[in-house]
Amino acid sequence: MNCPHCQKSLPAGLAVAGCPFCGGDLRIPTISAGSEELSPPNRAFCWTIFWIALLSGPALAYLSLVAENDNTFLSSVLGGAVISGFALARRFSKTVRALVLKGILFSVAAAIVYTGIFFVGCVIAVGDWAS
């Protein structure tokens, strides 16, 4: 066996935690099934992605309706809801399991916000059209 740090040959049956030549750690890192911790997120990046996705979903949906392209309406709404939901979940999650659960919940919440935005937009449009 060779030292992973200095690449020198180690004597057989060596029972120490460090290399006798360079002092490097010889313990093999183990990953347990419960260690699903995520690295700390970049706060500014998560918030930036969240706001861009949240606000661009309805804007792209409106532009697709103006351009009479009904195919992109649903995809822009769902894409904005899912991306903004998971960006927000990444900001507030410490484990992978929490990320998935919170991502789904935040995506549903974003879809509810979008429904409110579209409802208010329709009320305003019908009000302007009726006058």
N, CA, C and O of each residue as an XYZ file, in Angstrom:
524
protein
N       0.850     -1.174      0.000
C       0.000      0.000      0.000
C       0.896      1.236      0.000
O       1.931      1.268      0.665
N       0.487      2.238     -0.744
C       1.224      3.490     -0.816
C       0.448      4.596     -0.102
O      -0.780      4.564     -0.032
N       1.180      5.565      0.421
C       0.560      6.724      1.051
C      -0.130      7.560     -0.039
O       0.490      7.846     -1.063
N      -1.383      7.956      0.154
C      -2.061      8.754     -0.867
C      -1.516     10.175     -0.988
O      -1.808     10.867     -1.963
N      -0.730     10.617     -0.009
C      -0.210     11.975     -0.025
C       1.188     12.066     -0.635
O       1.432     12.875     -1.530
N       2.120     11.211     -0.132
C       3.510     11.294     -0.609
C       3.877     10.159     -1.563
O       4.970     10.154     -2.129
N       2.965      9.195     -1.744
C       3.145      8.055     -2.653
C       4.292      7.125     -2.258
O       4.746      6.331     -3.083
N       4.769      7.207     -1.011
C       5.829      6.292     -0.556
C       5.209      4.981     -0.120
O       4.076      4.942      0.361
N       5.958      3.913     -0.292
C       5.493      2.585      0.076
C       5.445      2.449      1.595
O       6.409      2.768      2.291
N       4.309      1.972      2.097
C       4.120      1.809      3.531
C       4.360      0.351      3.916
O       4.041     -0.553      3.143
N       4.916      0.117      5.095
C       5.141     -1.267      5.529
C       3.814     -2.005      5.711
O       2.803     -1.406      6.076
N       3.834     -3.299      5.454
C       2.635     -4.117      5.603
C       2.223     -4.171      7.067
O       3.073     -4.252      7.953
N       0.932     -4.127      7.317
C       0.415     -4.230      8.677
C       0.582     -2.964      9.491
O       0.519     -3.023     10.719
N       0.790     -1.830      8.862
C       0.937     -0.559      9.575
C      -0.386     -0.219     10.256
O      -1.428     -0.181      9.602
N      -0.350      0.025     11.555
C      -1.581      0.245     12.324
C      -1.630      1.647     12.911
O      -2.090      1.817     14.040
N      -1.175      2.640     12.189
C      -1.242      4.018     12.661
C      -2.164      4.814     11.733
O      -2.421      4.420     10.595
N      -2.646      5.931     12.245
C      -3.580      6.735     11.464
C      -2.870      7.698     10.514
O      -3.505      8.259      9.621
N      -1.561      7.897     10.691
C      -0.837      8.836      9.856
C       0.360      8.196      9.179
O       0.906      7.212      9.678
N       0.767      8.736      8.066
C       1.922      8.249      7.328
C       3.190      8.545      8.131
O       3.361      9.667      8.608
N       4.096      7.550      8.294
C       5.322      7.815      9.052
C       6.286      8.733      8.305
O       7.215      9.261      8.916
N       6.096      8.937      7.007
C       7.004      9.775      6.217
C       6.525     11.233      6.146
O       7.292     12.159      6.409
N       5.257     11.421      5.791
C       4.775     12.796      5.600
C       3.754     13.225      6.650
O       3.440     14.411      6.751
N       3.238     12.293      7.423
C       2.254     12.622      8.446
C       0.833     12.743      7.924
O      -0.071     13.125      8.667
N       0.628     12.420      6.652
C      -0.712     12.509      6.055
C      -1.678     11.509      6.666
O      -1.263     10.460      7.158
N      -2.952     11.830      6.634
C      -3.996     10.987      7.204
C      -4.188      9.754      6.336
O      -4.385      9.868      5.126
N      -4.131      8.567      6.952
C      -4.286      7.308      6.222
C      -5.661      6.689      6.406
O      -5.957      5.652      5.813
N      -6.503      7.312      7.219
C      -7.833      6.757      7.427
C      -8.672      6.916      6.167
O      -8.625      7.955      5.508
N      -9.430      5.897      5.838
C     -10.296      5.930      4.660
C     -11.607      6.581      5.072
O     -12.274      6.104      5.990
N     -11.985      7.673      4.396
C     -13.236      8.329      4.772
C     -14.420      7.424      4.446
O     -14.482      6.806      3.384
N     -15.338      7.365      5.373
C     -16.535      6.552      5.157
C     -17.737      7.468      5.049
O     -17.805      8.512      5.697
N     -18.669      7.065      4.230
C     -19.908      7.824      4.049
C     -21.036      6.936      4.540
O     -21.310      5.878      3.973
N     -21.673      7.379      5.587
C     -22.781      6.585      6.112
C     -24.050      6.913      5.351
O     -24.135      7.939      4.677
N     -25.025      6.042      5.462
C     -26.285      6.219      4.735
C     -27.045      7.443      5.221
O     -27.836      8.015      4.470
N     -26.822      7.852      6.453
C     -27.552      8.990      6.996
C     -26.888     10.331      6.734
O     -27.460     11.362      7.087
N     -25.712     10.362      6.133
C     -25.013     11.628      5.925
C     -25.364     12.205      4.553
O     -24.589     12.128      3.600
N     -26.538     12.773      4.497
C     -26.987     13.375      3.248
C     -27.001     14.892      3.352
O     -27.822     15.561      2.724
N     -26.086     15.429      4.150
C     -26.000     16.867      4.351
C     -25.607     17.570      3.056
O     -24.761     17.086      2.303
N     -26.222     18.697      2.813
C     -25.881     19.523      1.661
C     -24.884     20.583      2.094
O     -24.863     20.993      3.255
N     -24.068     21.019      1.166
C     -23.157     22.118      1.471
C     -23.988     23.395      1.611
O     -25.059     23.502      1.012
N     -23.510     24.352      2.387
C     -24.272     25.595      2.556
C     -24.461     26.300      1.210
O     -23.514     26.418      0.433
N     -25.672     26.764      0.938
C     -25.925     27.398     -0.360
C     -25.388     28.822     -0.410
O     -25.172     29.461      0.620
N     -25.182     29.295     -1.611
C     -24.837     30.688     -1.830
C     -26.146     31.471     -1.746
O     -26.990     31.358     -2.636
N     -26.323     32.257     -0.697
C     -27.598     32.933     -0.443
C     -27.995     33.864     -1.573
O     -29.143     33.848     -2.015
N     -27.064     34.672     -2.044
C     -27.390     35.639     -3.091
C     -27.793     34.928     -4.378
O     -28.717     35.361     -5.067
N     -27.104     33.842     -4.702
C     -27.424     33.094     -5.917
C     -28.822     32.480     -5.831
O     -29.592     32.550     -6.789
N     -29.152     31.879     -4.686
C     -30.474     31.268     -4.512
C     -31.589     32.307     -4.619
O     -32.603     32.067     -5.274
N     -31.402     33.461     -3.976
C     -32.428     34.491     -4.047
C     -32.551     35.053     -5.458
O     -33.659     35.328     -5.917
N     -31.436     35.227     -6.147
C     -31.475     35.747     -7.510
C     -32.228     34.800     -8.434
O     -33.096     35.233     -9.192
N     -31.907     33.525     -8.377
C     -32.603     32.540     -9.204
C     -34.082     32.495     -8.842
O     -34.931     32.406     -9.729
N     -34.400     32.555     -7.551
C     -35.796     32.526     -7.115
C     -36.586     33.674     -7.724
O     -37.639     33.450     -8.321
N     -36.093     34.900     -7.583
C     -36.850     36.053     -8.070
C     -36.938     36.084     -9.594
O     -37.978     36.438    -10.149
N     -35.857     35.718    -10.266
C     -35.901     35.695    -11.736
C     -36.920     34.670    -12.216
O     -37.722     34.964    -13.102
N     -36.898     33.474    -11.641
C     -37.832     32.426    -12.063
C     -39.266     32.776    -11.686
O     -40.183     32.563    -12.478
N     -39.469     33.315    -10.476
C     -40.821     33.636    -10.034
C     -41.456     34.715    -10.907
O     -42.631     34.620    -11.262
N     -40.686     35.734    -11.248
C     -41.247     36.842    -12.027
C     -41.267     36.571    -13.532
O     -42.102     37.121    -14.250
N     -40.360     35.731    -14.007
C     -40.337     35.478    -15.451
C     -41.415     34.490    -15.891
O     -41.805     34.502    -17.059
N     -41.909     33.637    -14.993
C     -42.966     32.685    -15.360
C     -44.207     33.375    -15.896
O     -44.618     33.095    -17.022
N     -44.827     34.280    -15.118
C     -45.996     34.990    -15.634
C     -45.680     35.906    -16.813
O     -46.502     36.073    -17.714
N     -44.487     36.498    -16.802
C     -44.130     37.390    -17.925
C     -44.018     36.605    -19.227
O     -44.520     37.044    -20.261
N     -43.365     35.450    -19.184
C     -43.257     34.625    -20.390
C     -44.607     34.061    -20.807
O     -44.888     33.927    -21.998
N     -45.440     33.730    -19.827
C     -46.783     33.239    -20.151
C     -47.593     34.330    -20.841
O     -48.295     34.057    -21.815
N     -47.504     35.552    -20.351
C     -48.212     36.671    -20.988
C     -47.704     36.903    -22.411
O     -48.495     37.103    -23.333
N     -46.383     36.876    -22.584
C     -45.825     37.067    -23.920
C     -46.238     35.954    -24.874
O     -46.446     36.199    -26.063
N     -46.359     34.730    -24.361
C     -46.791     33.635    -25.233
C     -48.248     33.795    -25.638
O     -48.627     33.396    -26.739
N     -49.080     34.380    -24.757
C     -50.469     34.630    -25.121
C     -50.580     35.775    -26.124
O     -51.395     35.729    -27.045
N     -49.753     36.801    -25.936
C     -49.765     37.926    -26.875
C     -49.315     37.452    -28.258
O     -49.846     37.899    -29.275
N     -48.348     36.558    -28.291
C     -47.835     36.038    -29.564
C     -48.722     34.914    -30.111
O     -48.422     34.333    -31.154
N     -49.814     34.612    -29.399
C     -50.743     33.544    -29.783
C     -50.039     32.196    -29.926
O     -50.328     31.417    -30.834
N     -49.113     31.943    -29.010
C     -48.399     30.672    -28.968
C     -48.804     29.958    -27.686
O     -48.132     30.070    -26.661
N     -49.904     29.227    -27.755
C     -50.441     28.577    -26.565
C     -49.578     27.429    -26.068
O     -49.748     26.987    -24.931
N     -48.674     26.941    -26.871
C     -47.846     25.801    -26.472
C     -46.861     26.154    -25.364
O     -46.545     25.301    -24.534
N     -46.380     27.363    -25.332
C     -45.374     27.736    -24.333
C     -45.980     28.299    -23.058
O     -45.259     28.520    -22.085
N     -47.275     28.534    -23.037
C     -47.918     29.113    -21.858
C     -47.743     28.217    -20.641
O     -47.218     28.652    -19.616
N     -48.175     26.985    -20.751
C     -48.120     26.063    -19.611
C     -46.679     25.736    -19.213
O     -46.370     25.637    -18.026
N     -45.811     25.570    -20.192
C     -44.426     25.240    -19.859
C     -43.720     26.396    -19.145
O     -42.900     26.159    -18.258
N     -44.024     27.632    -19.516
C     -43.384     28.754    -18.827
C     -43.905     28.891    -17.403
O     -43.150     29.237    -16.494
N     -45.187     28.621    -17.207
C     -45.750     28.699    -15.856
C     -45.190     27.583    -14.975
O     -44.736     27.837    -13.859
N     -45.222     26.350    -15.478
C     -44.706     25.224    -14.689
C     -43.204     25.352    -14.462
O     -42.717     25.083    -13.363
N     -42.477     25.754    -15.480
C     -41.033     25.929    -15.330
C     -40.692     26.981    -14.298
O     -39.806     26.776    -13.468
N     -41.385     28.104    -14.342
C     -41.141     29.163    -13.359
C     -41.474     28.721    -11.947
O     -40.748     29.036    -11.005
N     -42.580     27.987    -11.799
C     -42.984     27.519    -10.464
C     -41.985     26.512     -9.908
O     -41.601     26.593     -8.742
N     -41.567     25.568    -10.736
C     -40.642     24.526    -10.260
C     -39.259     25.111     -9.963
O     -38.670     24.807     -8.926
N     -38.743     25.940    -10.859
C     -37.405     26.511    -10.645
C     -37.395     27.423     -9.427
O     -36.486     27.337     -8.602
N     -38.392     28.296     -9.300
C     -38.423     29.191     -8.142
C     -38.649     28.400     -6.848
O     -38.076     28.735     -5.811
N     -39.473     27.361     -6.904
C     -39.722     26.545     -5.714
C     -38.471     25.832     -5.238
O     -38.183     25.816     -4.041
N     -37.726     25.240     -6.162
C     -36.519     24.517     -5.754
C     -35.369     25.463     -5.405
O     -34.519     25.108     -4.587
N     -35.320     26.658     -6.002
C     -34.297     27.635     -5.600
C     -34.540     28.090     -4.164
O     -33.601     28.239     -3.382
N     -35.810     28.308     -3.825
C     -36.142     28.691     -2.453
C     -35.902     27.531     -1.497
O     -35.427     27.736     -0.380
N     -36.225     26.323     -1.923
C     -35.993     25.150     -1.078
C     -34.503     24.943     -0.836
O     -34.106     24.571      0.268
N     -33.675     25.177     -1.846
C     -32.225     25.022     -1.682
C     -31.698     25.995     -0.640
O     -30.770     25.683      0.106
N     -32.291     27.160     -0.598
C     -31.868     28.178      0.355
C     -32.155     27.750      1.794
O     -31.385     28.081      2.696
N     -33.256     27.015      2.024
C     -33.685     26.692      3.379
C     -33.546     25.223      3.745
O     -34.102     24.808      4.762
N     -32.836     24.421      2.970
C     -32.707     22.988      3.250
C     -31.283     22.627      3.622
O     -30.321     23.177      3.086
N     -31.169     21.681      4.563
C     -29.857     21.197      4.969
C     -29.594     19.779      4.491
O     -28.440     19.356      4.430
N     -30.647     19.031      4.148
C     -30.486     17.662      3.673
C     -31.176     17.496      2.328
O     -32.000     18.322      1.934
N     -30.833     16.428      1.633
C     -31.425     16.164      0.328
C     -32.925     15.893      0.469
O     -33.731     16.349     -0.342
N     -33.278     15.151      1.504
C     -34.691     14.839      1.721
C     -35.513     16.112      1.938
O     -36.600     16.258      1.380
N     -34.987     17.026      2.747
C     -35.679     18.294      2.986
C     -35.746     19.128      1.706
O     -36.740     19.811      1.458
N     -34.692     19.072      0.898
C     -34.678     19.810     -0.366
C     -35.799     19.342     -1.285
O     -36.504     20.164     -1.871
N     -35.969     18.034     -1.414
C     -37.009     17.513     -2.301
C     -38.391     17.855     -1.764
O     -39.253     18.313     -2.514
N     -38.607     17.636     -0.476
C     -39.913     17.901      0.119
C     -40.265     19.388      0.053
O     -41.360     19.753     -0.375
N     -39.342     20.234      0.475
C     -39.595     21.674      0.438
C     -39.691     22.183     -0.996
O     -40.460     23.102     -1.275
N     -38.919     21.595     -1.909
C     -38.996     22.004     -3.308
C     -40.371     21.767     -3.890
O     -40.902     22.610     -4.612
N     -40.951     20.610     -3.574
C     -42.306     20.315     -4.064
C     -43.314     21.279     -3.438
O     -44.168     21.828     -4.135
N     -43.212     21.482     -2.125
C     -44.154     22.378     -1.451
C     -44.028     23.823     -1.931
O     -45.037     24.489     -2.166
N     -42.803     24.307     -2.077
C     -42.609     25.677     -2.552
C     -43.044     25.828     -4.013
O     -43.511     26.896     -4.410
N     -42.895     24.771     -4.812
C     -43.354     24.826     -6.206
C     -44.876     24.922     -6.272
O     -45.422     25.666     -7.087
N     -45.553     24.172     -5.418
C     -47.018     24.262     -5.357
C     -47.433     25.660     -4.890
O     -48.387     26.232     -5.418
N     -46.727     26.205     -3.911
C     -47.033     27.558     -3.433
C     -46.825     28.590     -4.543
O     -47.622     29.518     -4.682
N     -45.763     28.435     -5.331
C     -45.528     29.355     -6.443
C     -46.632     29.223     -7.492
O     -47.043     30.224     -8.077
N     -47.113     28.018     -7.737
C     -48.207     27.823     -8.689
C     -49.486     28.497     -8.181
O     -50.265     29.030     -8.972
N     -49.698     28.472     -6.865
C     -50.863     29.161     -6.296
C     -50.715     30.670     -6.460
O     -51.688     31.358     -6.770
N     -49.505     31.188     -6.255
C     -49.254     32.615     -6.475
C     -49.514     32.975     -7.936
O     -50.125     34.003     -8.226
N     -49.053     32.132     -8.848
C     -49.296     32.370    -10.272
C     -50.786     32.383    -10.583
O     -51.246     33.205    -11.375
N     -51.539     31.485     -9.970
C     -52.989     31.454    -10.182
C     -53.610     32.780     -9.750
O     -54.478     33.315    -10.438
N     -53.171     33.302     -8.626
C     -53.664     34.605     -8.170
C     -53.287     35.727     -9.119
O     -54.100     36.606     -9.404
N     -52.055     35.697     -9.610
C     -51.611     36.726    -10.559
C     -52.456     36.674    -11.827
O     -52.884     37.712    -12.331
N     -52.699     35.470    -12.345
C     -53.488     35.346    -13.574
C     -54.943     35.732    -13.339
O     -55.578     36.321    -14.214
N     -55.479     35.403    -12.157
C     -56.859     35.771    -11.841
C     -57.008     37.287    -11.809
O     -57.936     37.833    -12.405
N     -56.100     37.966    -11.120
C     -56.157     39.426    -11.049
C     -55.978     40.025    -12.446
O     -56.653     40.992    -12.801
N     -55.070     39.450    -13.234
C     -54.877     39.945    -14.599
C     -56.117     39.784    -15.451
O     -56.439     40.662    -16.253
N     -56.820     38.668    -15.288
C     -58.053     38.445    -16.053
C     -59.146     39.407    -15.622
O     -59.890     39.917    -16.460
N     -59.252     39.662    -14.308
C     -60.258     40.604    -13.818
C     -59.990     41.989    -14.377
O     -60.919     42.682    -14.790
N     -58.734     42.397    -14.395
C     -58.384     43.717    -14.943
C     -58.672     43.763    -16.437
O     -59.213     44.751    -16.933
N     -58.317     42.701    -17.160
C     -58.543     42.672    -18.607
C     -60.023     42.688    -18.944
O     -60.438     43.369    -19.882
N     -60.819     41.951    -18.194
C     -62.266     41.933    -18.456
C     -62.869     43.294    -18.084
O     -63.768     43.786    -18.765
N     -62.380     43.882    -17.021
C     -62.872     45.207    -16.628
C     -62.566     46.256    -17.688
O     -63.413     47.100    -17.979
N     -61.372     46.218    -18.271
C     -61.007     47.171    -19.327
C     -61.797     46.891    -20.603
O     -62.172     47.821    -21.317
N     -62.049     45.627    -20.889
C     -62.751     45.271    -22.111
C     -64.230     45.651    -22.030
O     -64.828     46.067    -23.022
N     -64.815     45.503    -20.833
C     -66.241     45.793    -20.658
C     -66.518     47.283    -20.693
O     -67.641     47.679    -21.004
N     -65.537     48.130    -20.384
C     -65.795     49.574    -20.360
C     -65.775     50.187    -21.714
O     -65.976     51.394    -21.848
